[in-house]
């Protein structure tokens, strides 16, 4: 958590209209600045994020995917976009 004496550094981010509207709405509701809310959101999000996989693990997963290139469609026919998304989420460990 940042203290009042902490040095801050300017940065720039691009947000969609919708995200900016949400940010502004929350800033008004909480009487906090955009900067404060963005910093808190980053800290909360990144604190709970898993560590990036190491290079060897990533390379192993890529090779595993390459080994299966085309196998599924040969045995089971083409997959829908939803099927591919579900498999990707399962493979990468995404919850959404």
PyMOL commands that set and color helices and strands:
alter all, ss='L'
color gray80, all
select helices_A, chain A and resi 17-30+34-47+55-67+71-76+81-92
alter helices_A, ss='H'
color red, helices_A
deselect
rebuild
show_as cartoon
